[in-house]
Amino acid sequence: MKRSSTATSRADPRARAWLDPAALGLHDALSNDAFLDALFDAAVAAAREGQRADVGRLVAMRPELREEIESALELAERVLVRRAPRIPQIRGYVIEREIGRGSMGTVYLAQQQSLGGRRVALKVLTGSAALSRRARERFLAEAAALAKVRHRNVVSVYDVVEETDACAYAMEWVEGCTLSQIMDRLRRSQLASPMEAVAHWLAAGTAPSAALPGSWVAFVCKTGIEIGRALGEVHRAGLVHRDVKPSNILLRSDGTALLSDFGLVRDRESSMHTQSGAFVGTASYAAPEQLRGESDSIDARSDVYSLAALLYEAAGGGLPYGNGSPMEILKRMESSDAPQLRARAPAVPRDLETVIAKAMEFQKSERMASADELADDLERILRLEPVRAKVASPAMRLVKWARRRRSVVSAMAAGLAIAAIGAVLGGSWWAARLDAPRQVRKLRTEAQLELLSPELGERAYAVLTARAATYAPVLTKDAAERALTLYGEALSWNSSDRTLRMEQAAVMCALALTDRWDSESFHYSERQASETELELERRLREELAAPSTAAYFARRIGIPEREAPARSREDVRLRGLTACLAADFPACFEAWSQLDLSTDADPLVDGALGELCLASGEPAKAYPRLLSAFRGFPEAGFLGVDLADAACRVGDTERARGFLAQARVLPRQDRYRSADRVEIDLAAAAARSRAEVEEVYARYEEFISGLHVPTAYFHYASFAQKQGDWMRSLGVLLRVAQRKGLEPLHDRVLDSVENWWLQLSPMERAEFLETSLSGNLPQFVKLTRSLLAFGPSTSPPNLLAQIRRDVRRHFHRRLWGMPGLRSLILLDEAAADRLRGDPRRARLAAALWLTPWPSLGDAWVMCR
Amino acid sequence: MDGFTHNPMLSDDPVEWERLIEAVGPPSMLVVLRSRMGRALAARTTPEDLWQETLLHAWHDRARFEWRGLRSFRSWLIQIAENRVRDLLDRDEAAKRGGGRAPKSLSAAVMETPRERSLWPLAGTTTPSRVVQIHEEAQAMFEALESLDDEVREVVRLRLFEELEMEEVASRLELGLSAAKHRFRKGAAEYQRRLEVRLKSLSERGHRIVRP
């Protein structure tokens, strides 16, 4: 194809490549398929750089492929996983520049062509997001929500545009800046008289408005009034904004405030709902119910809260509860009220402090009922009239504080009451009775520690990790009977304590199931339910009002399937406890995952969950649980050791050392000497030099030679792995599986080896193979021989085949000549042939494989 | 040509930085990072966390990066992520790089001065909705890619996501150049089709915002 050189020299450099098909390999000799392949590849590369194809020229080369060429070029545009920023093309608008990013899409300053170039803010959703129907629906819902509200203090929506690869809506263009920008500048400049500066900033080069209030506080009130009125209108339209914050408040040059960015708005009529429990909004301004993710209880008063938090920050110079994650901020809110505004900014009027405090009440029922009420009180402040909001009296503040800290207050009140009454009444009997709560607590603690015995951890490990005897009850008979005695004594002090009765019932259920357990067959007997069991089931259902626990127990004792939903938190807790003591850990997890354990401390549940998480290899989850449990049971040495273990595994080694030192001197230690093992783990975490590493190896070796503790083997193997000693690691894993009495672990170990390989990323596998091939091959071969000889139920050939495929994929051709690699291939064949039952061929392959390493005699042994 | 007429690394403007990060395609980067993480590492950290660490590191070292266009910037980010993966996998190596100190997280390392902390723009993800959007797109991309046949998946991954030259893709996979290009065209079409199905399926499952 000829082109004029003049045309070339004048051509846009970006398009030059498309004028030279030969440079792209698009020559006449190509078949149609090859032409399209080359074209597509080039089109992708060009599209990445923002270049567009000259479709006409390409079609001219192959007119018969017009459709295919157009499809290929379109696909090249759509398939890009990233693209250079381009100004989007939106029908009817000329985009001038980008002005910001909203919660969905990008906002541009544009001119609306149909209205003589009127300036608008055009929010655009493009890219792969525009391909997602859900993203488009959300985006258009945002536009629809904005369009529902007509108010001078809400940015107006003019138009919505939907195209194949983009959608957009045009809004009122507000010349000015955001409240957030003004506040940032004020913070940095620390002006004594800020309004002059604010006026200049808002004017942005034009004459400052004379309509602005004289003081910053008055400006804040004025902004609060305008946004309050805007929110009132939003709420009347059936919407909740959910993201009121300074960066969503636009300010015109005359200081008028407008509410914008309805990206998180919730329309009560909409079918799109936020998942309950999920936080939506900006944490620093969010109301408590919003932080808790209670999507159904977020309403207008939540927006009132956010507006008040905004006013607090604007007037006081800082956020009421600081920055942080939703949970961190919620915890601060639950601990105390926000610092008094006038303590931060004495110039703030008392009335403004009162109004903001009222609007920021923790309980939403105590806030203003509407944003308009808040605006009304702000107007009263500006008019120097008394406000309606009232400040809480000291007594009321105490009540409100107590509502946030129920458990602390009830304990304090009980203690105070006991002390007071005891002092008045005197007498040893009375004193003893008044001491009942302390006695009950002591007995309950003792009983709970029986349930949380070290056996729980070991049994959980066996069930969850080693897949040993499944579901054998956790409690020994002795431990159960001791626990029952202690619960009985506690109940004699306080017979109406429902929690005590429930925990006692859980132990009785565990005992009943222990009676059914057949340690020979490793199953529960399927005999008919006894009178005792039926009575227990009735008691759970009727007396203790724990229907879901009763249903669970009924299923375990063979009564026909009954499903009953839990009616209370206590029922769920009890069901989890019953399941835990029965070693039915999946059911235990299922029940306790429904509990909100972040509000009320529950050392028993925390301790049990911590043990289970630790046993199932989730130390990060175990750590906070065990910490809470150890605080509840400070005399439980085994808990301290497990806490140290969890801390060590998550890398908090300093604290782990502290916990271990603390635990070693406590009673109730674990008979499997896990404290010693944790000590070695800590040494492993600190090992840096080769000498230190070798010393840790020696300590692990010594430990496991004395005790059959699978955990120690796995930690040892993991440590070796981290040092890059793969051979040692795999060798240790095989040893644990070969020890007598640990047969149930065989599958686990081989799974580990298999999973170890499979979980390596291609880069890691390549590194491992390189290391092996560069010097470790004899040991690697020896190890794989062990794998071949071990575990008939697993599939070593698959593992080796996988290794072989990976070698193919990740090594260059030149490595094929290496003897080690050839040996791997032969090893694969030997294994396959052996299992296919052709010993002669297997021997031959193995002989070839083993040369020049150990003797043919080894091959013979292997193949027998 | 790549949308940047000037060197964006010289700017402290968070908006500019965010535009740059958007341009490299955060969802596709999550897919790339995921492929770098083995299962053991994936159990300890997520691609999103690794991405954040990568961006922190890139922000910290941006002045040292010689801008040669978006593609080289993207490659640089991948390299940073790979180094971080190695650090996480190999403590001893990291201790040596850190002069014998225990490796600390990148976030702790780079946010050392008030100025750095004040300038940090939460690169690329300023709102909960955007976080969710990126995550969902990345997940859809990953699933679409993984669902491809073995013989085309790697070609698509290496060419489209890793942005290797086709010659290198062919060499790595021991294919002829024309065979590689053919697989790429076929694989990309199938990948796009499956991706669109997944994106459509997400929308049909209803609006769902997860805890960021």
Contacts between the chains, C-beta under 8 A, distances in Angstrom:
chain1	res1	chain2	res2	distance
A	14	B	1	5.6
A	33	B	182	6.7
A	34	B	178	5.6
A	34	B	181	7.6
A	34	B	182	7.5
A	36	B	185	6.5
A	37	B	178	6.7
A	37	B	181	3.9
A	37	B	182	4.7
A	37	B	184	7.2
A	37	B	185	5.0
A	38	B	181	6.0
A	40	B	181	7.5
A	40	B	184	7.1
A	40	B	185	4.4
A	40	B	188	7.2
A	41	B	159	7.5
A	41	B	166	5.7
A	41	B	181	5.0
A	41	B	184	5.9
A	41	B	185	7.2
A	44	B	159	7.5
A	44	B	160	7.2
A	44	B	188	7.4
A	48	B	2	7.9
A	48	B	71	7.1
A	48	B	163	7.5
A	49	B	1	5.0
A	49	B	2	5.5
A	49	B	69	7.9
A	49	B	70	8.0
A	49	B	71	7.8
A	50	B	1	5.5
A	50	B	2	6.0
A	50	B	3	5.9
A	51	B	1	6.9
A	72	B	185	7.0
A	75	B	188	6.5
A	75	B	189	5.9
A	75	B	192	6.2
A	78	B	192	5.9
A	79	B	160	6.7
A	79	B	188	4.9
A	79	B	189	7.9
A	79	B	191	6.8
A	79	B	192	4.7
A	80	B	25	7.8
A	80	B	160	7.9
A	81	B	25	5.0
A	81	B	27	7.2
A	81	B	28	3.3
A	81	B	31	7.5
A	81	B	141	6.7
A	81	B	160	5.8
A	81	B	161	5.8
A	82	B	23	6.6
A	82	B	24	5.4
A	82	B	25	2.6
A	82	B	28	5.4
A	82	B	29	7.9
A	82	B	70	7.9
A	82	B	74	7.2
A	83	B	23	7.4
A	83	B	25	7.3
A	84	B	1	7.2
A	84	B	2	4.2
A	84	B	3	3.9
A	84	B	4	7.8
A	84	B	23	6.0
A	84	B	70	6.1
A	85	B	3	3.7
A	85	B	4	7.6
A	85	B	19	5.9
A	85	B	22	7.0
A	85	B	23	5.1
A	86	B	3	6.2
A	98	B	15	7.7
A	98	B	19	7.3
A	100	B	15	7.0
A	101	B	15	7.4
A	101	B	18	6.5
A	101	B	126	6.3
A	101	B	127	7.9
A	101	B	130	7.8
A	102	B	127	7.6
A	103	B	127	4.2
A	103	B	128	7.4
A	103	B	129	4.5
A	103	B	130	6.9
A	104	B	127	7.9
A	104	B	129	5.3
A	104	B	130	7.4
A	104	B	133	7.4
A	128	B	27	7.0
A	128	B	137	5.5
A	128	B	199	7.4
A	129	B	133	5.7
A	129	B	137	7.2
A	131	B	196	6.4
A	131	B	199	5.6
A	132	B	133	7.9
A	132	B	136	7.5
A	132	B	137	7.5
A	132	B	199	4.4
A	132	B	200	7.9
A	132	B	202	6.4
A	132	B	203	6.0
A	133	B	199	7.2
A	133	B	200	5.8
A	133	B	203	3.6
A	133	B	204	7.5
A	134	B	199	7.9
A	134	B	202	5.5
A	134	B	203	3.2
A	134	B	204	8.0
A	134	B	207	6.5
A	135	B	133	6.2
A	135	B	203	7.6
A	136	B	203	7.9
A	137	B	203	6.5
A	137	B	207	7.4
A	138	B	129	7.5
A	138	B	207	6.6
A	263	B	127	7.1
A	263	B	129	5.7
A	264	B	128	7.4
A	264	B	129	7.0
A	271	B	206	7.7
A	271	B	207	7.9
A	272	B	206	7.0
A	272	B	207	3.4
A	273	B	206	7.7
A	273	B	207	6.5
A	274	B	207	7.4
A	274	B	208	7.8
A	274	B	209	5.3
A	275	B	208	5.3
A	275	B	209	6.6
A	275	B	210	6.8
A	277	B	211	7.3
A	278	B	208	8.0
A	278	B	209	5.4
A	278	B	210	5.7
A	278	B	211	5.0
A	279	B	128	7.7
A	279	B	211	5.6
A	279	B	212	7.5
A	280	B	128	6.3
A	280	B	209	5.7
A	281	B	128	7.5
A	293	B	211	7.2
A	688	B	92	7.4
A	688	B	95	6.4
A	688	B	100	7.6
A	722	B	90	7.9
A	722	B	91	6.3
A	723	B	92	7.2
A	724	B	90	7.2
A	724	B	92	7.9
A	755	B	39	7.2
A	758	B	39	7.1
A	759	B	38	4.8
A	759	B	39	2.9
A	759	B	40	5.3
A	759	B	42	7.9
A	760	B	38	4.8
A	760	B	39	7.9
A	761	B	35	6.8
A	761	B	36	5.8
A	761	B	37	6.2
A	761	B	38	4.2
A	761	B	41	7.8
A	761	B	85	7.8
A	762	B	35	7.6
A	763	B	36	6.5
A	763	B	82	7.4
A	763	B	85	7.7
A	764	B	38	5.3
A	764	B	89	7.0
A	808	B	174	7.5
A	809	B	154	7.7
A	809	B	172	7.8
A	809	B	173	7.3
A	812	B	171	7.9
A	813	B	174	7.0
